[in-house]
Every structure is written in structure tokens, then in C-alpha cells.
Amino acid sequence: MRILTSILILFSIINTTQIRAQLGKEQTVFTKKDSLRGNLTPPRTCYDVHYYHLDVKIDPASKTVSGSNTIYFEVMENTKLLQVDLFENMNIEKILLNGKKKLKFNREFNAVFIELPKELNIGTFQQLKIEYGGKPIVAKRPPWDGGFIWTQDSIGNPWVGVACQGTGASLWWPNKDHQSDEPDSLLISVTVPNGLENISNGRLKATTKLKNGWTKYDWFVSYPINNYNVTVNIGDFAHFDDIYVDEAVDTLTLDYYVIPQELEKAKRQFAQVKPMMEFFHKYFGPYPFIRDGYKLIQSPHLGMEHQTAVAYGNQYLNGYKGTGSSEVGIMFDFIILHETAHEWWGNNITTNDVADMWVHESFGAYSEGLYVEHAFGYAQAMKYINGKKQNIRNDRPMIGPFNVNMEGSSDMYDKGQLVLNTLRHVIAEDALWMEILRGLNQEFRYQSIDGQQVFDYISAKVGMDLYYFFDQYFRYKNLPIFLVKLSKKGDEVKATYSWKADVKDFKMPIKVTTAPGKFELIYPTTEEQTMDLNGLHPDDFRIAEDQYFVNLKLWKTYIDPRK
């Protein structure tokens, strides 16, 4: 008890003066609750999760979840205290160590501190079973806020889903709710009323009819998985399947679960999956979870990248619910493409802290533009990517504050896509850029990483200093400003130019018109430089704005030749 009390006092001291982060013009105040959720303290770092067995009964009638989660873990540091996470509205009935010892615990907000009868020794393997139950929070606006979705399909059958990215998997099951610790594998056992089916991540290993009017479905995940990806999809589903063959790798099974009334719509719309899979394999490498297959499951919300069990709710329309910010944007199903892209960006590569969720979302969004290039050509891709400019807010940095479970700006989607397109043209070597995209997925395969590792990898592969670029675009909310002063005196035209940016010594190359209809790379810095533009009228000066996402501030001066 003395150890628990001391640690909780320490946490209180750390959080007495609440943590503050300056995000753009806003000052966000973080509380102890945020720190307990987002920070890696000794009661968390002292153990490494290897395996979960989540065994729950989900009742649509009472909107309850009950059962247990057994955590198999390795002790990384000697400890008498463990932290797991479960939202405070969910009841814990008991906690057992290695199936025998009933343990004492204390709860603080959504953190559960478990007292151990004796110190666990480093290097040992232990088992913690948590029995629990309750009514999980209901999502008000899924998938943007977390919670369960309890609804019905068009003919009145129960239809249940969950979305918990950001809010936390601990809203419905007890776990070490931090992205840095993924289990190596997972068994998901879900019991539902007869007549309903549950579809979860991984492969279905068993279906067991119970005597009391319930059916149990066991799904096994054979790869590392982040906690917010663990999912259930409960309803009356029709199933159809297909395969994608990659001769260099293996055959990938494609399984589709949809509301029966919309089966024919689904068969037509989901025909897009195979050409998309061909694109993903070409640009990012083989599907990361081939043993577990790929599933696309109709859901009662818009969509979510649940690993090997992608949730789909785009109404069988192209674009984003039938709309796009460019004409080519309604030539494909946005949700299928974007959420499946996360199998590489977010599921294969996962960030340690949600502050770095830009890795998931910026690369996921960039996949859209790259797919357009693959399917419709480079010019259409530039139209697609630049059509996203209308959505940019530049309200906060795309990298969020660390250790408090807070993401950066939602600009990480559309602005992130534009920034990665800019980076591609700064590197100015497409073969190398494509090698980097595949290389990231190979280098960090099945890992949780820091965003800085992505920056380091790209810089090393390119062999140039790109940290000024990453700092400006990801750590500051403002775009760099390209200052250009054009002067025309008779036939003589000069351009004086420089960068204005938050980052000292910002030095990004950019393509500009140096002659009528001719774009060339120049190398501005924060110091003014001048070049001759003889033969180019100031009105015809342009930057390659489809390739570089910057603010242009332009002045024109016309000088009497007699001066």
C-alpha cells in the first residue's frame, strides 16, 4: 500500500499545476486524468503485454458488455504495482494473478492500479485476469467520438459496432491502453444472441452453440495489433468472398460481410477492392496481415481501419458519401481506399503516442492521391490533392502534445497529404520517393514507433537535411511564406526572393517560372537572393503551386526606364 500511495502522491504533485500546451493561439489545459491516460509511468513500463484473451458476452437488448480479459505479460522491471485501464463507468468484479491470487486495486479516473502481494521479478511471465462488466459509453458521433453503436438494420435486426480510436479501447475492455505496447497476438471470444453473428479481427477459429440461446465466436489474431483496432461487428450478415493473388507473396483471402438487403449493392461496390489491393501492393509492399486475411464489414457508422476487419459505412457511394473536392474524387470509394490504406499506415506501422497520429493519417490520406495517380494519371492526382486545400485550417500543429493522449490538428489528413506531396517534389526523384514509401513499411513492420523515426528514415534515405522541412510543416501551424519582389525596368526583369518561416534557416527548394512556360528549381533561403528573369513579364510569374504547398506573397514594381 505504501508503494501505491507514494506513486499516487507523485502523480498528484506532477499534476497539481496542470500541464499546459500552447497549440496555435489556443492554450489547452491538461489534467491528471490526461496524464494517467497518455503517460508512460513505471506501473506501465514495468511490464510488456504478449497476449490478450478477451472473452465477453455482448447483449444488444440491455446494451451491456460483460466477461473478462486475461493479460499474459513479461515483467520488464521488478514491481509491486501495475496499471491497467478501464473507463470508470465499467465495473471491475475481481482481478486474479495467475488464476489464483485475488488482488486489491484502486481506481483513479480511468486508471486501475493493481497491488501485488509480492514483488514480481524481471524476466518472469505472469497472467492477470480481469473480470468486469457494464454499459459502455455510447458514441454520439461515430467514428469521430468513441463508444458503442447500438442500432438496427433496415428490417429491425440488432446491429452493433464500436469505434474507439482516440477515446481508447478501455472504454469497453480492460487493457494496457497505450499504443506503445501491442500484444503479439490476441484471442477475441464474443458471445451473442442466437440469430446474430459476430465478426472480429483475424480468423474465425470456432463457433459454439451454447445451451442458453447464445452463440460464441472465437477469432484469433496472429499478428501484433493496437488496442483501438480490436473490434466487434454484431448483426445479421450476408457473406461473400474472393481472393487476391500476389504471385511474389501468396494468396490473400477477401471476405465481405454486409446487411443481406444490400448484398447486390455490396457486390458491385466491393469490386473496387482488388484493383486497390494491387495498388497497395505495388506502392507500399505486400499486405501485412496475410495469415489473418482481409475483411470489409458493413457498419452502422462511416468507417474505421480495424485491422483485417475494416468497417465500411459509405452507403455504397463513390467519393466521401457521394461527394468529392475534385471531379476525380467521385471516381472511387473513398472509405474503402482510405481505411484499407491504414492496414499499412497505422496498423502495420503504429505510433507510440497519439501525438504522432499524423503518421497514420497523413500517409493514409496521401494514399488517396497516389491511388488517383496510379488509376487516372499524374495530372488528375495533382487536381485531387490540391482540391483538398479548401479544407485546411492551419489552426494547430499536426504533431500534438506528448504524454497526454492528444492528437495534433485534424489538418493531419488533408494538409498532411499536401505536405507529403510537397516533400515528394522537394526530393525531386520519384523512384527514390516510391522506394521510401515501401521502405518505411518494411523497416518498421509490425512496430510501434515515434514520428521522429520516420523523419530520420526519410532524411537518411534522401541524404539531405530535411529537418527544417519537417519542423516547419509538422511542428508549426503556419505554412512557409515565399516572398517574391518582381521589378521590371524596360526589358530588364528581376526577382528578389526569400523564405519567411517559423523555422530558422528554412531553405526549401521550389519550382518557379524562369522563362515563359518554363519551371525550374531554385534554392531560396531566409536571406534575400536576386535573379534575372529577362523575357518573362511579371504577370506571367508563377510557382508550381500544384506541387508545393506554400503561401506566396508577391509584389510587382514597374520602373521608368529613364530612372
C-alpha positions in Angstrom: 0.0 0.0 0.0 2.9 2.4 0.8 4.2 2.0 -2.8 0.8 2.7 -4.3 0.3 5.7 -2.0 3.7 7.1 -2.9 3.2 6.8 -6.6 -0.2 8.4 -6.5 1.1 11.3 -4.4 3.9 11.7 -7.0 1.3 11.8 -9.8 -0.7 14.4 -7.8 2.4 16.6 -7.4 3.2 16.3 -11.1 -0.4 17.4 -11.9 -1.1 19.9 -9.1 -0.2 22.6 -11.5 -1.9 21.3 -14.6 0.1 20.7 -17.7 -0.4 23.4 -20.3 0.5 23.3 -24.0 0.4 26.1 -26.5 -1.4 24.9 -29.6 -1.6 27.7 -32.1 -3.5 30.6 -30.4 -5.2 28.2 -28.0 -3.9 27.3 -24.6 -5.0 23.8 -23.7 -5.0 22.7 -20.1 -4.3 19.1 -19.4 -5.3 17.4 -16.2 -4.1 14.4 -14.2 -6.7 12.3 -16.0 -5.0 13.1 -19.3 -1.6 12.2 -17.9 -2.8 8.9 -16.4 -4.1 8.0 -19.9 -1.3 9.3 -22.0 1.9 9.0 -20.0 4.2 6.0 -19.7 4.9 5.8 -15.9 6.6 2.9 -14.1 3.4 1.0 -13.4 3.0 0.7 -17.1 6.6 0.4 -18.4 7.3 -2.4 -15.8 5.5 -4.9 -18.0 5.2 -5.9 -21.6 2.0 -7.4 -22.9 2.5 -10.5 -25.1 -1.1 -11.8 -25.5 -4.7 -11.0 -24.6 -7.7 -13.3 -24.3 -10.7 -11.1 -24.4 -13.8 -13.2 -23.6 -17.1 -11.2 -23.5 -20.8 -11.5 -23.7 -22.5 -8.6 -25.6 -26.2 -8.2 -25.1 -27.9 -5.8 -27.6 -31.1 -5.8 -25.6 -29.5 -4.5 -22.4 -26.7 -2.7 -24.2 -24.1 -4.4 -21.9 -20.7 -5.9 -22.2 -19.5 -8.5 -19.5 -16.8 -11.0 -19.2 -13.1 -11.0 -18.8 -9.8 -10.1 -20.3 -6.7 -12.2 -19.5 -3.4 -10.4 -19.9 -0.3 -12.5 -20.5 2.8 -10.3 -19.9 6.5 -10.3 -19.2 7.9 -8.4 -16.3 10.4 -5.8 -17.5 11.3 -4.3 -14.1 10.8 -5.6 -10.6 7.4 -4.2 -9.4 4.6 -4.4 -6.8 2.2 -2.2 -8.8 0.6 -2.4 -12.2 -1.6 0.0 -14.1 -4.3 -1.2 -16.5 -7.1 1.0 -17.9 -10.8 0.7 -17.9 -13.3 3.5 -18.0 -14.7 4.3 -14.6 -18.3 3.6 -15.7 -17.4 0.0 -16.2 -17.4 -2.2 -13.1 -14.5 -4.5 -12.1 -15.6 -7.6 -10.3 -12.3 -9.1 -9.5 -8.7 -9.4 -10.6 -6.7 -12.6 -10.4 -2.9 -13.2 -10.6 -2.0 -16.4 -12.4 -5.5 -17.8 -11.8 -5.2 -17.9 -8.0 -4.5 -14.7 -6.1 -7.3 -12.2 -5.9 -5.7 -8.8 -6.0 -6.6 -5.5 -4.4 -6.9 -2.5 -6.7 -7.6 1.3 -6.6 -9.2 3.3 -9.4 -8.4 6.9 -10.3 -10.4 8.2 -13.2 -10.0 5.5 -15.9 -6.7 4.1 -14.5 -6.7 1.0 -12.4 -3.8 0.5 -10.0 -3.3 -3.2 -9.0 -1.4 -4.0 -5.8 0.6 -7.2 -6.0 1.1 -9.4 -2.9 4.8 -9.6 -3.6 7.3 -8.1 -6.0 7.2 -9.6 -9.5 10.7 -10.3 -10.7 12.1 -9.0 -14.0 12.1 -11.6 -16.8 9.2 -13.6 -15.4 6.0 -14.3 -17.3 2.7 -13.6 -15.5 -1.0 -13.8 -16.1 -3.6 -11.3 -15.0 -7.3 -12.0 -15.4 -9.8 -9.1 -15.0 -13.5 -9.9 -14.7 -15.7 -6.9 -15.4 -19.0 -5.6 -16.9 -21.2 -2.7 -17.5 -22.8 -0.4 -20.1 -20.0 1.1 -22.2 -20.4 4.7 -23.3 -22.5 5.3 -26.5 -20.8 7.0 -29.4 -22.7 10.3 -30.1 -21.0 10.9 -33.5 -19.1 7.7 -34.5 -16.4 7.2 -35.7 -15.2 10.7 -34.6 -16.0 10.1 -31.0 -15.6 6.8 -29.2 -18.2 4.4 -28.0 -20.6 1.7 -28.9 -23.2 1.9 -31.6 -26.4 0.1 -30.7 -28.9 0.3 -33.6 -30.9 -1.9 -36.0 -30.7 -2.7 -39.7 -33.5 -1.8 -42.1 -35.7 -4.7 -41.1 -35.2 -4.4 -37.4 -32.4 -6.8 -36.6 -29.9 -5.7 -33.9 -26.8 -4.1 -35.4 -23.9 -3.3 -33.1 -20.4 -1.8 -33.7 -17.8 0.0 -31.8 -15.3 2.8 -32.6 -12.8 3.9 -30.0 -9.7 5.4 -31.8 -8.5 8.4 -29.7 -11.0 7.8 -26.9 -9.5 4.5 -26.0 -10.1 0.7 -26.2 -10.5 0.9 -22.4 -14.0 2.4 -22.9 -15.2 -1.2 -23.3 -12.4 -3.7 -22.3 -9.6 -3.6 -19.7 -6.1 -3.4 -21.1 -2.9 -1.5 -21.1 -4.4 1.3 -23.2 -1.3 2.8 -24.7 -0.3 2.5 -28.4 3.3 1.7 -27.5 2.5 -1.8 -26.3 0.8 -4.0 -28.8 0.2 -7.7 -27.9 1.9 -10.2 -30.2 -1.4 -12.0 -30.8 -4.9 -12.0 -29.4 -7.9 -14.2 -29.0 -11.3 -12.5 -29.2 -14.2 -14.6 -27.9 -17.6 -12.9 -28.3 -20.9 -14.4 -27.2 -24.1 -13.0 -28.8 -27.8 -14.0 -29.0 -28.7 -16.8 -31.4 -29.6 -15.5 -34.9 -26.8 -12.9 -34.7 -23.2 -13.2 -35.8 -20.1 -11.5 -34.6 -17.2 -10.6 -36.9 -13.9 -9.6 -35.3 -10.3 -9.2 -36.3 -8.2 -12.2 -37.5 -9.5 -15.6 -38.4 -12.6 -17.4 -37.1 -11.4 -20.4 -35.2 -14.6 -21.7 -33.7 -18.4 -21.2 -33.5 -20.0 -22.7 -30.4 -23.7 -23.0 -29.9 -24.4 -22.6 -26.2 -27.4 -24.1 -24.4 -29.0 -20.9 -23.2 -29.8 -19.2 -26.5 -26.4 -17.7 -27.2 -23.6 -18.4 -29.7 -19.9 -17.9 -29.1 -17.5 -16.8 -31.8 -13.7 -17.2 -31.4 -11.5 -15.0 -33.6 -7.7 -15.3 -33.4 -5.3 -12.5 -34.4 -1.9 -13.9 -35.2 -0.1 -10.5 -35.6 0.6 -7.6 -33.3 -2.4 -5.3 -33.1 -3.0 -1.9 -31.5 -5.8 -1.8 -28.9 -8.1 0.6 -30.7 -8.3 -1.8 -33.6 -9.8 -4.6 -31.6 -13.4 -4.7 -32.7 -16.8 -6.4 -32.8 -19.4 -6.3 -35.5 -22.7 -7.9 -34.5 -25.7 -8.3 -36.7 -27.4 -10.5 -39.3 -24.8 -10.6 -42.2 -24.6 -12.0 -45.7 -21.2 -13.2 -46.7 -19.4 -13.4 -50.0 -15.7 -13.8 -50.7 -12.9 -13.5 -53.3 -9.1 -13.8 -53.5 -6.3 -11.5 -54.4 -3.2 -13.3 -55.8 0.2 -11.8 -55.5 2.4 -14.3 -57.2 5.5 -12.9 -55.4 3.9 -13.4 -52.0 0.8 -15.5 -51.5 -2.9 -15.6 -52.0 -4.9 -13.1 -49.8 -8.4 -14.0 -48.9 -11.0 -11.3 -49.2 -14.2 -11.7 -47.1 -17.2 -9.4 -47.2 -19.9 -9.2 -44.6 -22.9 -7.0 -45.4 -26.6 -6.5 -44.5 -28.4 -9.0 -46.6 -30.8 -6.4 -48.1 -27.8 -4.7 -49.7 -26.0 -7.7 -50.9 -26.2 -6.8 -54.6 -25.0 -3.2 -54.0 -22.1 -4.6 -52.0 -21.0 -7.0 -54.7 -20.9 -4.1 -57.2 -19.2 -1.6 -54.9 -16.7 -4.0 -53.4 -15.4 -5.0 -56.8 -13.1 -2.0 -56.3 -11.1 -3.8 -53.6 -9.0 -6.0 -55.8 -7.6 -3.1 -58.0 -7.0 -1.1 -54.9 -5.1 -4.1 -53.4 -3.0 -4.2 -56.5 -2.1 -0.5 -55.9 -1.3 -1.0 -52.3 1.0 -4.0 -53.0 2.8 -2.0 -55.7 3.4 1.2 -53.7 3.6 0.0 -50.1 4.6 -3.6 -50.3 2.6 -6.9 -49.6 -0.4 -6.9 -47.4 1.0 -7.0 -43.9 -1.5 -9.5 -42.3 -1.9 -12.2 -45.0 -2.3 -15.0 -42.5 -5.3 -13.3 -41.0 -6.8 -12.2 -44.3 -8.7 -9.1 -45.3 -12.4 -8.4 -44.3 -14.6 -5.5 -45.3 -17.7 -5.3 -43.0 -20.7 -3.1 -43.4 -21.0 -1.0 -40.3 -23.6 1.4 -38.7 -21.1 4.2 -38.9 -18.9 5.7 -41.7 -15.8 3.6 -41.4 -12.8 2.6 -39.3 -9.5 0.9 -40.0 -9.9 -2.1 -37.7 -7.1 -4.4 -38.5 -8.1 -7.2 -41.0 -11.8 -6.2 -40.3 -12.2 -2.8 -41.9 -15.6 -1.1 -41.1 -17.4 0.3 -44.0 -20.4 2.6 -44.0 -20.1 4.8 -47.1 -23.6 3.9 -48.4 -22.2 2.1 -51.4 -21.3 5.5 -53.0 -18.1 6.8 -54.5 -16.2 9.7 -53.0 -17.0 10.6 -49.4 -20.7 9.8 -49.0 -21.1 10.6 -52.7 -19.1 13.8 -52.8 -15.6 14.9 -53.6 -13.5 18.1 -53.6 -12.4 17.3 -57.2 -14.2 15.6 -60.1 -11.9 12.6 -59.9 -12.7 12.2 -56.2 -16.0 10.6 -57.1 -14.4 8.0 -59.3 -13.7 5.6 -56.5 -15.0 4.8 -53.0 -13.1 7.0 -50.5 -13.8 4.9 -47.4 -12.7 1.6 -48.9 -9.4 3.2 -50.1 -8.6 5.3 -47.1 -9.5 2.8 -44.4 -7.7 0.0 -46.2 -4.6 2.2 -46.6 -4.4 2.1 -42.8 -3.5 -1.6 -42.9 -0.1 -0.2 -43.9 -0.2 3.2 -42.3 -1.5 2.8 -38.7 -1.8 -1.0 -38.4 1.5 -2.2 -39.8 3.2 0.9 -38.6 1.7 2.3 -35.4 2.9 5.4 -33.5 3.8 5.1 -29.8 2.0 8.3 -28.9 -1.3 9.6 -30.4 0.6 13.0 -30.7 2.2 11.3 -33.8 -1.1 10.2 -35.3 -0.1 12.3 -38.4 1.9 9.2 -39.4 -1.3 7.2 -39.7 -3.5 9.9 -41.2 -1.1 11.9 -43.4 0.2 8.8 -45.2 -3.3 7.3 -45.2 -4.6 10.5 -46.9 -1.7 10.7 -49.3 -2.5 7.1 -50.4 -5.7 8.6 -51.9 -3.8 11.0 -54.2 -1.3 8.3 -55.1 -4.1 5.9 -56.0 -5.6 8.5 -58.3 -2.2 8.8 -60.0 -2.0 5.0 -60.3 -5.5 4.7 -61.7 -6.1 8.0 -63.6 -2.7 9.7 -64.1 -0.4 12.3 -62.5 -2.4 15.4 -63.7 -5.6 14.0 -62.1 -3.6 13.2 -58.9 -2.5 16.8 -58.6 -6.1 18.0 -59.1 -7.2 15.6 -56.4 -4.5 16.6 -53.9 -4.9 20.3 -54.5 -8.6 20.1 -54.2 -8.1 19.5 -50.5 -6.7 23.0 -49.9 -10.2 24.3 -49.3 -10.4 22.1 -46.1 -7.2 23.4 -44.5 -7.5 25.4 -41.3 -3.9 25.8 -40.2 -5.3 26.0 -36.6 -2.7 23.9 -34.7 0.4 21.9 -35.5 -0.1 18.5 -36.9 2.1 17.0 -34.2 0.2 17.1 -30.9 1.5 17.4 -27.3 3.0 14.2 -26.0 2.1 12.1 -23.0 -1.5 13.4 -22.6 -3.3 11.3 -25.2 -4.0 14.2 -27.6 -3.6 14.3 -31.3 -2.5 17.3 -33.4 -4.7 19.3 -35.7 -7.2 17.4 -37.9 -5.2 19.1 -40.7 -3.1 15.9 -40.5 -5.5 14.5 -43.1 -5.7 16.9 -46.0 -2.8 19.2 -45.1 -0.7 16.1 -44.4 -1.5 14.9 -47.9 -0.5 18.2 -49.4 2.7 18.3 -47.3 3.8 14.8 -48.4 3.1 15.8 -52.0 5.4 18.8 -51.4 8.0 16.6 -49.9 7.9 14.3 -52.9 8.7 17.3 -55.2 11.4 18.6 -52.8 13.1 15.3 -53.1 12.5 15.5 -56.8 13.3 11.9 -57.5 10.2 9.8 -57.9 11.9 6.4 -57.9 13.5 7.3 -54.6 10.2 8.6 -53.1 8.4 5.4 -54.0 11.3 3.4 -52.5 10.9 5.3 -49.3 7.2 4.5 -49.1 7.8 0.8 -49.4 10.9 1.0 -47.3 9.1 2.6 -44.3 6.6 -0.3 -44.3 9.5 -2.8 -44.4 11.8 -1.1 -41.9 9.1 -0.6 -39.3 7.0 -3.7 -40.0 4.8 -4.7 -37.0 6.3 -2.0 -34.9 5.1 1.0 -32.8 7.4 3.9 -33.4 7.9 7.6 -32.9 7.2 10.1 -35.7 10.8 11.2 -35.4 11.9 7.8 -36.6 10.0 8.5 -39.9 11.8 11.8 -40.2 15.1 10.2 -39.6 14.5 7.4 -42.1 13.5 9.7 -44.9 16.4 12.1 -44.3 18.9 9.2 -44.3 17.4 7.7 -47.5 17.5 11.0 -49.3 20.9 12.0 -48.0 19.9 15.7 -47.4 19.0 17.8 -44.4 15.2 17.8 -44.3 14.6 18.6 -40.7 13.9 22.3 -41.4 11.0 20.9 -43.6 9.6 18.5 -41.0 9.8 21.1 -38.2 8.0 23.8 -40.2 5.2 21.7 -41.6 4.6 19.4 -38.7 5.6 21.3 -35.6 4.2 24.7 -36.5 0.7 25.5 -37.7 1.8 28.1 -40.3 2.8 27.5 -43.9 6.1 28.9 -45.0 5.7 32.2 -46.9 7.6 32.6 -50.2 8.3 36.3 -50.6 8.9 37.5 -54.1 9.5 41.1 -55.3 9.4 41.5 -59.1 10.7 44.6 -60.8 10.5 45.5 -64.4 12.6 48.3 -65.9 12.4 48.3 -69.7 13.2 44.8 -70.9 15.0 44.0 -67.6 13.1 41.9 -65.1 14.5 40.9 -61.7 13.1 38.7 -58.9 14.3 39.2 -55.3 13.1 36.3 -53.2 13.4 34.6 -49.8 11.5 32.5 -47.3 9.7 33.7 -44.2 9.1 30.8 -41.8 8.9 29.9 -38.1 12.0 27.7 -38.5 15.3 29.5 -38.6 17.2 28.9 -41.8 14.3 27.4 -43.7 15.7 26.5 -47.2 13.2 24.6 -49.2 13.8 24.4 -53.0 10.8 25.3 -55.1 10.0 25.4 -58.8 9.2 28.8 -60.3 8.9 30.2 -63.8 12.3 31.5 -65.1 11.1 31.9 -68.7 7.7 31.8 -70.4 6.2 28.4 -69.7 9.4 27.1 -68.1 9.6 25.9 -64.5 13.0 25.4 -62.8 14.1 24.6 -59.3 15.6 27.5 -57.3 17.0 27.3 -53.8 15.7 30.2 -51.7 16.8 30.7 -48.1 15.7 33.2 -45.4 18.2 35.6 -46.9 17.2 37.5 -50.0 18.6 36.5 -53.3 18.1 38.1 -56.7 17.9 36.5 -60.2 17.3 37.9 -63.7 14.0 36.9 -65.4 14.7 38.6 -68.7 12.0 37.8 -71.2 9.4 36.9 -68.5 6.7 39.5 -67.8 5.9 39.9 -64.1 2.3 39.0 -64.8 3.5 35.6 -66.0 5.5 34.7 -62.9 4.2 31.5 -61.2 5.2 29.0 -58.6 4.4 25.3 -59.2 1.5 25.6 -56.8 0.2 22.1 -57.6 3.5 20.6 -56.3 4.4 22.9 -53.4 2.0 23.8 -50.6 3.2 27.3 -49.5 1.9 30.8 -49.1 3.0 33.2 -51.9 3.4 36.9 -51.2 4.1 38.7 -54.4 5.0 42.4 -55.1 5.4 43.9 -58.5 7.1 47.1 -59.3 7.4 48.8 -62.7 10.3 51.3 -63.1 10.5 54.1 -65.6 13.5 53.2 -67.8 14.7 56.8 -67.5 15.2 56.5 -63.8 
